[in-house]
Amino acid sequence: MLRVLTLSTLFPDASRPNFGIFVERQIMSLTKRDDVEVRVIAPVGIPPWPLSRLGRYRVLGDLPAREDWKGIEVHRPRFLNLPGTGGRFHAGAVLRAALPVAKAIRRDFPFDLITAEFFFPSGPAAVALGRHFGVPVSITARGSDIHYWAKAPGVGGQVIAAGQAASGMLAVSEAMRDDMIALGLPPERIVANATGVDLTRFAPCDRKAAKAAMGIDGPLVVSLGALIPLKGHDILIDAMTRLTGVQLRIAGQGPEHDRLAARIAAHGLGDRVKLLGGVPHDEIAALVAAADVMALASEREGLANAWLEAMASGTPVVIPDVGGARQVLRGGAAAGRLAERSAEGFAAAIGATLADPPDPAAVRAVALPYTWEANSERLHAYYSGLASGSAMEPD
């Protein structure tokens, strides 16, 4: 039996059911195996009082310290999130919050290794935990942890040191692995393992009927992602001014909501562009399958689940040349197009895709290798290798 302790500040909770859902799906897929058990520590960052009792922090503060989350034992210790510090103290705070929980878990669950599901702040904290317990540590790089945090003042050194000390590292795309090596992380310890997609949930449908059920007649573009500058939703809104008669639906929530709503109004696009807010993951499949195009103008990505979910639904993607974009679009325009990251670039690529739509079956075929089952199989082999190899030197 392989026993895994996962440390992740990206993990869903009752107030944020889609937050870090890719980590949840990966763990759920892994635990379907008879030879794996997983426990999760999902630290929650809370600022000092009185900020701790305001808005979303109050909701987070009221989450249970331990719960059964869809069959997974999840612990949610609080760590001190100090505003205005650029995150430089977060890894230490996560470690202090997670260590007593990990000690308690280990009494009944002698974990064989520790996995961090994002390089920062979980990576440095996981390395310290690995040293404390004398077990190997794996860190997964997913996108901004390498492209932003690894270069951030006061944080970048922590990220690099964690990667150099880890027993092994995972990259969600081949391009991400290359970026990690360029930062000086040891290539012999980095394995590329693409994320997965549920091919049963995400599948083609009668697109015309699905759009009619939404009250839409004509071309539909959907974008999936948090309302943050990184995702580039403003680029898509601006692109709509060049695409007459095309509808855009943006599914996600975040601090950019009011600014994006104002941009939609300023362009006079209120009848064609809608912010849907946080759409439950169970409803995302119907939305993306109804779309003629799934467009996401991210500044950076590892290998976005939204890309794979769209392709599995038979919906072509229009995305910039970031992260694993070329990896998933290796077959050419069968599954979508790369676009220059500008309103003009996205308008041109979306327009070309709508004018010459690919066969949904051909689009879906590109996503078929990216299953959670395949991800789980590779993950199990990788984790088993680490667990049977040399452990970290205990403190």
N, C-alpha and C positions, 0 to 999 in steps of 0.2 A: 504493500500500500504506500503510495506517494502522498505525503502530507505537506501541503503548501500553505504558508501564511502570506497573505497579500496585503500590502500597505498601499492605500490609494486615497488621495484627497479628491479624486474624481470618481464619484460613485453616486447612484441615484438615492433619493430619499423621498419621503412623502410630499415634501414641498417642492421638489425638483425631480420629477419622475424621469426626465430625459437627460439629466446631468450625468455625464460619464456613462451613458447606457452601453457604450461599446465595451467597457470593462465588465459590466454586469453580464452582457451576452457572452463574452469570452469565458467568464468563470462558470456560467450556467452550462455552457457547452462542455467545458472540461469536467465538471462534476457529474455529467451523464455517464462517464466512465466508471466502471466498478472498482478500478484500481487507483482512484484519486479522491482525496478529501481536501477541502479548502476552507479556511477561516479568513475573514476579512476585517482589517482595521481600517476604517474610513474616517480619519480625523476631520473635525469640523472647526474652521477658523472663526473665532469670535473676538471682536475688538473689546477694549476696556469699556466699563460702564462710564457714561450712560448710553454710549453707542450700541452696546450689546442688547439693549432693550428697544431698539428702534428698527422699524421696517423688517427687512428680510432676516436680519440678525436675531431678532426676537423669535422668529419662527424656527430658525436653525438651533437656537439655544434650547428650544423646547422639544427637540427630537429626542427619542429614547437613547440611552447610553448603550443599549444592546437590544437587538431584535432579530427575529427570523425574517429575512427579506427574500421572499420567493424561494424558500428552501435553503438559503445561505445564511450562516451565522455571521452577523455583522455587528461590530463594535464601533461606536462613534464617540471617542474621547474628544474633548474640547482642547484646542490649543490657542494661545494668545496671538491674535492677528493685529499687529501694530500698524495702524495707518501711517502713510508717509515715509515708510522705511524702505520702500522698493523691494520688499520681500526678503531682505538679507538675513533676518532673524527667524524666518519661517521654518527652515529645516531643523534648527535646534529646538524650536518650540514643538514641532511635530514629534521629534524624538522624545522629548520629555513627556509628552502626552501618551505616546504609544508604548513606551518601555514598560510601565507597570501593567498595562493591558496584555502585552505580549508575555510577560512573566506569568500572569494568571492563566492565559491560554495554554502555555507550555506545560503546565501541571497535568492537564488531561489530554493534551494534543501535542505530542513531541514532533513538531514540524521539522521537515527535512531541509527546507530552504525557505528563503524569504524573497518575495517578488515585489518590486515597486512598479506601479503602472503608469508612472510619469516621472521624468527625470528630476523635476523640482516642484515642491520641496521633498517629495517622497524618496528620491534617490539617495541623497546624503544621509537621510534618517535611516533608510533601510541598510545602508552599508554599516552604520554605527550599530544597528541592532544585530546584524550578522556577526560583527566582531564580538559583541557581548555574548551571544549564544553559541558562537563557533559553528555557524552554518553558512553555506554558500548563499550568495545574493545575486539576483538578476534584476536589471533595470530595463524597462521598455521606453524607447523614445517614440513619441507620437507626433511631434510637430513643433509647436511653439516652445517646448522645453529645450529643443536644440536650436531652433532658428531665432528665438528671442532670449530665453533665460540663460543660455550658455554664453551670451555676449553681454548680459546686463551687468552694470557696475555692482560690485559687492556680492553678486550671485554667481557670475560666470565661473569663477574659480572653484566654487563649491560643486558646480555641475561637472566640470572637467575632472576634479579630484575623485568624485564619486564614480564616474565612468572608468577611470584608471584603476580604481580599487575593486570594482565589482567583479564577481566570478564570471559573469557573462552579461551580455546586453542583447536586447532585441530591437530591431528597427522595423517599422510598419511598412517600409517600402525600400526598394533597392537604392533609390536616390537618397533616402534618409541615412542609409548605411554609409554612403559615400560622404555625406555631410559630416557624419560623426567621425569618420576617419580623418577628414580634413581638419577637424578640431584637435587632432592628436590622440584620439581614443584608439586603443589597440585593435586592429582589424581582425586578428585571430579570435577575438572574444565577441565579435558582433555577428549576429545571425539575422537575416531578413525574414520576417514572417508576416505576410500580409493579413489584414483583418478579414473577417468573414461577413457573410450576409445570409439571411434566412430565405432560401429560395422558395419555401412554401408560402411564407407571408408576402414576400415581394415577387409578384408575377404579373404578366400582362393581363389586361382586361379589355372589355369593350370600351375603348377610349371615348367614343362619341356619346355613349350612354352615360358613362361616368361623368363627363363634363356637363351633360344635360341635367343630371341629378344635382349638380352644383349651381345650376342656373347660368351656365356658360355656353355660349355658341360662338365658335371660332377658335383660333390658336390660343393655347394656354402654356405659359411658362411658369414653373414652380422653382422656388429657391428654398433650401433647407439650411438653417444655421442660426446661431445666436445673433441677436441684434447688437453686434459689437463692430468697431471699425475694421477689425481683421477680416471679416467676412465680405466686405465690399458691397453690401446691399445698395448703397447709394449709386454705385456704378450701374447696377441693373435698372434702378429707377430712372436714371438719366438715359439709359439705352432705350427705354420704352418710348421716349419722345421721338425716336427714329423708327419705331415699329408700329405703324398704324394698324389699329384693330386688334392688337395682341394684348391678351390679359396676363397679368403677373400676380402670383400669390406668393407671399413670403411667410414661411412658417418658422417661428422662433420668438423668443422674448429676450429682453435685455435693455441696458441703459440707453441705447440709441433709438428707442421707440419713438419718442417725441420728435427728435430731430428728423428721422426718416419720414414720419407722418407729415411734418411741415414741408419737407422736400416734395413729397407727393402732391400736396396741396398747391405749392408754388408752381409746379409744372402743370397744374390742372388735370392731373391723372387720377383723381379720386374715383372715377367710374371704371377704371381699368386696372388699377394697382391697389391691392389690399394687403394690409398686415394682419395675419391670422392669429398672432399671439402664439402661445405655447400649445402646439397640437399634440395630443397623446400619441405615443409611439404606435399604438395599435391602429390609429387612424391615418398615420403617415403613409402607409402602404397604398390606401385607396387614393390619396391625394397625388402621390407621385406617379401612380399608374395612369391617372387621368391626364397627366401633362403630356404635351407634345415635346417639350424640352425641359430638362432640369438644369438650370444654370446656377453656378456658384462662383463668385468673383473673388475668392479668398486671396489675401496677400501671401499666405503661406499655408501649407497643409503637409501632413505626412502622407497618408493615403485615406481620404475621407470616406467614411461609411456611406455618406449621402451619395457619393458617386456610384458605389456598388449597388446600393438599394435602388437607384434609378435604373441602372442598366439591367438588373435582375427583373425589373418591372417592364422591360422592353422600351424604356424611355431614354433617348439619347441625351448625353451630357454636353454642355458647353462650359469649359473650365479653362483657367489660365495654365500656363506651363510652370506649375509649381509641384514640389514633392513628387509623388508617384504618378502624376498625370500621364506622362509618356508610357509608364509601365502598364496602366490599365487601358490606354488607347493604342496599344502596340499594333493592333490590327487595322489601323487607319480610321477612316471616317465611319466604319461600320457601327461604332458605338457612340460617336460624337465628334466634337471638334475642339481643338485648342484655340483659345482666343487671346488676343492682346488685351491686357488688363486696363481697358478704358471703355467708356461708353460707346465710342465708335467701334472698337474691336468686338465687343460683345454683341452690339446690334448687328454687325455684319455676320458674325458666326451664327447667331440665332436665326437671322433671316435666311441664311443659306441652308440651315438645317430644316427650317419650316418649308422652304421651297423644294427641297429634295429629301424627304424624310426616309430614314433607313427602315428596313424591315424589323419590326419588334423582335422577331425570333432571332435575327442576326445580332441585335443589340444584347439580348439576354444571353446568347451564347458566350459573349465576352466575359460575362460575370460568373459563368458556371464553375470555373476552377476555384472561385473565392468563397468556399462554403465554410461555415463554422466547424463542420466536421473535419475538413482538411486542416483548418487552423488548429483545432484541438489535437489532431494527430501529431502535427509538427511540434506543437507546444509540449505535449507529453514526452516526446522523445528528447527534446531539448532540456526540459526540467529534470528528467530522469538522469541524463548525462551529467548535469551539474550536481545533482544530489549524490551521485556515486563517485564524483571526483573529489578534489581537495577542498576542504572547508576553509573558511577564513580563520585567521588566528584569533582565538578568543581573547578578550580583555583580561 
